[in-house]
């Protein structure tokens, strides 16, 4: 095992449950385990990786937890039945990450706090990454997590045998967290990765576990979300080139798309009828993804159909992000001018997003407005914090600067 994000998520939930079972304090267990990982990152490159990395991490975390308990005994908080072995046959309880995910979705916490807590406990996402996901200061996120963990420890409900209504409610909240997690995997705020496939894949894995709940208890949002995630995730291998550079959808090698995941996503989507609310939002997004996944080459893409789906989605959500995506589809269907018209006012609605000026720049180039495009690319570069996307934007800026302006 190496200290990469995939390994972190593979061991994090299991070790956190074991430490929680031993010390009966989720805050203590999480802090001790995080420090063990930090120690491993510092020592293993020098001393060499131990024969049993997971055992090393558990031992180091356990020792740290004991030290913390001795110095800060007031931080103990009983975790009740979470510390007990799950009952036989309870599939959703036997997976540690899923148990922690359902645990975080506690009544009394705000949706924002539930999502933050689930991302931290169940998936091991660093506080800094959660803050970027919510577009807020790290100190704000850290304070929310501290309050949420205290509420969690003070009023832990029984999750081993929840009644049907409680389980369904928690599963519905968990779907929202998984959607947020998947989105984070395909929109890294910073760093040098275009895609965090490990994070997106973990969201799909947990969604599959949720799908094993009895049919009467599955939230109606789960199937359309799983269809959406599979269809989008199927393209992960083609989203970057061997050097890690962003590859736009129209330039991707479609032979590298995962056809088995596309087929599964399409089967799930075919069973869905029009709905309302979040279920319909996910269904419409999945329909858009299916249009891309079903097109054998870029010229075969049904852009008018995609634009119609986006129009319905925007009417349902009133989201400026949806409007941005709709503008791209309309530009492909009806020309760059039509797409640019839909971008009006979006920079005020999304002032920190680099994607609005980036899309504007692409459409301006197509419309023959080179100077305006150069300015928009520079604006996008100023706002972008992801190194891989920055490389792409800088390359596009150089291309725009070489374009001969119209006479």
N, C-alpha and C positions, 0 to 999 in steps of 0.2 A: 504494500500500500504506500502511495506517495501522497503528499499533502496537496493534492489538486482538488478543485471544487467537487468533482464527482466522488472522490474518496471521502471528502468531508461529509457529503450528504449520505453516503452509504453507511457510514459508521455513526454519524452524529445522533440520530434518533435512538438507535439501539443502546448506545452508551449513556445517553441522557436518561432513558428509562431505568437502566440498571443503577445509575447513581442516585436517581430520585427514589428508587425502591429502597436503597440503602440508607440514604440520609433524610428522606421524607421532606425535602425542601427543593422546589423547582428552581428558585432563584439561586440558591447555593450550588446546586448541581450544574446549572447552566454556566455560572461564572467559573466554577472549577474546571469544567470541561474545556471552556474557551481558553483558559490559561494553559491547560495541558497541550492543546493544539499549538498555542504560541510557543511553548517550550520546545515542542517537537520540531517546529519550523526552524528554530534557532540551533538545536543540538544535533539533529539527524544529519544535516549536511556535513558536520564536522566529525561526529562519532560514528556515523553509519546508521542505516535503518535497522531497527531491532528485528529479531526473528519473528516476533509476534507483535506487529505494530498496534493492533487494537488492545491487546493486553497491556502494553506499555502505556497507552493513552489512559486506559481505565485506572491503572495503578497510580499514575501521576495525578490524575484528576481526583481520585479518592484521597490521596495524601493531602492535596491542596484543600479539599473540602473539609477534612478533619482540622487542618490548621485554621481555616476560616471559621469553623464552628467554635473552636476554642476561643478565638479572639472576638467573635461577634455572635454570641449565643442568641441574641434577640432576633437574629435574622431567620431562625428556624420557623418553618411553617409546615404543619402536617398536610400531607397530600391524600390522606384517606385511601380510598379504594384504588386510586391510580397505582399505588405501590403494591397492590396484590396481584397475583397471577390472573390473567384473563380466564373466563370460563371456557370449558371445552366447547368447540364448535362455533365460537364467536369470531368469525373471520375478521370483521372490521376491528376487533380489539386486539388481535394477535399481531398486527403490524404496528410497530412502535410509532412510525411517523404518522400513520392514520389516527392512532389513538391520541397523539399529541395535537393533531389537526382538529379533531372533534373536541378535545379538551379546550382548546383556545377559543372555540366558537361558543363562549359562555354567555347566557343571558345576563343582561346588566352591563355588559361592556358595549361600547359603541362599535359599529361596523369597522371603523378605522382602527380601533384598538384590537379588535378580533383579528383583523388581517395582519396587523403588525406583529401580534403575538404569535400567530400561526407561522408566519414567515420566519420568525426568529427561532421558535422552539422546534417546529416540525421539520423545517428545511435548513436550519442553520445559517440563514442569510445574515450577514453582518449588519449591525445597526446602521452603519454608514450607507450600505446599499439600500436598506429599507427607506432611509431618509430621502435618498435620491429618487426612489420609486414614487414617493409621495410628494416630491418637489418641496421639501421642507428642510430646516436646519437639523443637523444630527442631534444636537442637544434636545430639540423638541421631541424627536422620535425616542431618544433614550429615556426622557422623562415619562412619556406615554407608556413605554414598555415596563418601566419600574412600577407605575401605578397599576397597570393591568395585571402584572404578576402578583402584586399584593392582593388585589381583588380576587384573583384566581385561587391563591392559597387560603384566603380567608373564607371563601364560600364555595368550595369545590363540590359539585353535585356528583351523584352516582352515575358513572358512565359505563359500568360493566353490564348493567341491565336496564338501559333507559327505556321509558315507555315509547310507544310508536310515535306519538306527537312530538316528543322531545327529540328523538332520533331524526325524524324527518326535518325538523327545524334546524338542527345542527348540521345535517347534511346539506341543506340548502345554503347555509352560511358558508360551509366548506367549499361549495362550488364557486362562490364568488372569490374566495381566497385563491383557489386553483387557477381561475381565470387571470387574476392579478399576477400570480407566479409565472404562468405561461407568457403573459405579456412582457414581464421583466426579462424573460429569456430571449425574446426577440426584439427588445428595445433597450440594450444596455446603455445606461446613462453616460458611463465613461469607460476607461480602459481601452484595450486594443482589440476587443472581440466584436464582430458584427453580430454573432449569434452565441448565446449560452445554451447550447443544446442540452447540456446536462440538467439545467434548471427546468427547461421546458419539458424534457423527458420525464423528470420527477413529477411534474404536475399531471402528466398523462398517466403515469403509473398509479398515483393516488386516485385519480378519477376512475380508473379501472377497478380499484378496490371498492370505491364507493358504489360502483355499478353492481357489485355483488350483494348489496343490501337487498332485502326482499322487495319485490316490485312495488308493493303498496307504499314503501317507505322511500323510494327514490324520488328526489326532487325533479320536477319537470324540466328544469334547466340543465340537468346533467347530460342527457343524450345529445342535444344540439351543441353543447359546449365540447363534448368529447369528439363529435364529428368535426367541428371547427378545428380543434387542436390537431387531430390526426391529419387533416388535409393540409394545414399550414406546415406542420412538422415534417411532412413527407418531402419537402423541398430543401431540408437543411443542408444536405451534402453539396448542393449546387449553388448555395447562396454566397459562397466565397471561393476564390481561386486558391491554388496551392500555396500562395504567399499570404493568404488570409485577407486579401482585398475583396471588397464588396462587389458582387456580381448582380446587376439589375435583373429583374424578372425576365425581361424580353431577351436577355443575353445568356440565360442559364441553359446548361446542358440538361435537357429534359430526360435524357436517358439515365441521369443520376437520381431522379426523383424516385421515392420508395413506392412502387406501384401497389404493394400489399397494403400499405397504410392508406393510400388513396382509395382502394377498393373498399376497405373497411369503413372509411369515412363516408363514402357514397352510399353504402348500405344503410348506415345509421341515418343518414339524411333522408333517404327514400322513405323511411318509416314515419317521418315527421309531417304533421299537418300544420297549416298556419295557426299561430297561437297569439298570445299577448305578452306584454311586459318583457322581462329579461329572456324568457324562453324564445320569444320571437326575435329579439335582438340577436341572440346567438344563432338562430336558424338562418336569418338573413345573412349574417356574416359567413356562415358555413356555405350558403348558396353562392356567395361571391367567390369563396375559396374553391368551390367545386367547378366553377366556370374556368378558372385558371388551370386547375388540375386536370380537367378533361380536354383541354386544347392541345392537340398534338404538336403544334408549333405556334409562335406568337401571332402570326397573321390569322390564325383560326379562332382567336379569342373573341368571344361575343361581348364586345365592349358596350354596345347599347343595352344589352341585358344586364351587365354589371352596373351600368349607370342607373338603370331603373331600380335595381336592388338597393343601391346606395340612396336613392331618393326616398324609397320607403323607409330605410333605416334612419335617415335624417329626420323624416317626419315623426318617427317614433321617439327618437332620442334628443333631438335638437342639439346634437353634439357638434362643436366646431371641428373636432378631429374627423368625424364622419364627413363633414362638409369638405375638408381637405382631401380626403380620399375620393370623394365624389367628383371633385374638380379634376383629378387625374383621369378618372374614367370618362368623364364628359369630354375632356381634351382629346382622348383617343377616339371617342365616338364622333364628336362634332367639330373638332379643331381646337387649336391652342387658344383662340380668342374666347371661345365659350368656357373653357376651363379657367382662364384668367378672370373672367367675370365672376365666377363663383368664389374666387379667392379674396374678393373685396371685403375688408373688415376683419379678416382672420388673424392678421398679425396683432391687432388689438385684443382679440379674444384669446390668443395663444402667444403672449409676448415673449416667453422664454423658449419657445420651440424653434429649433433650427430647421425643422422640416417645412415650415410654411415658406420662408424665403428660398429654401432649396427647390421646392416644387415650383415656386414662382419663377426662379431662374431658368429651370428647364423649359417651362412653357414660353418664357420670353425669348429664349434662343430659337425655339420652333417658330415663334411669331416674327422673327427677324429683328428683334429689338436687342441688339448685342450689348450696347452700353448699359441699358437697364438690367440686363442679365448679369453682367459683371458685378454691378453694385449689389444685386441680390445674392450672388454667390458669396461675396465678401461678408455680407450680413449673416448668412448661414454659417460661415466659418467662425465668425466671432461668437456665435451662440452654441456651437457644437462642442461637446466634451468627449466624444468617443473617437479614439485615434483612428480606427479603421474607417469610420465615416468621414473623418477629417481628410484622410488621404484621398478618398474618392472625391470630396468636394474641391480639394485643391487641384486635382487633375481636371475636373470639369471647369474650374475657373481658368486654368491655362488654355484649355480648349476654346473657351469662350473668348479669351483675349486674342486668340489667333484667327477667329472668325472675321472675315472681311465685312465691315459694316455696309449696309445698303447704300447705293449711290443717292 
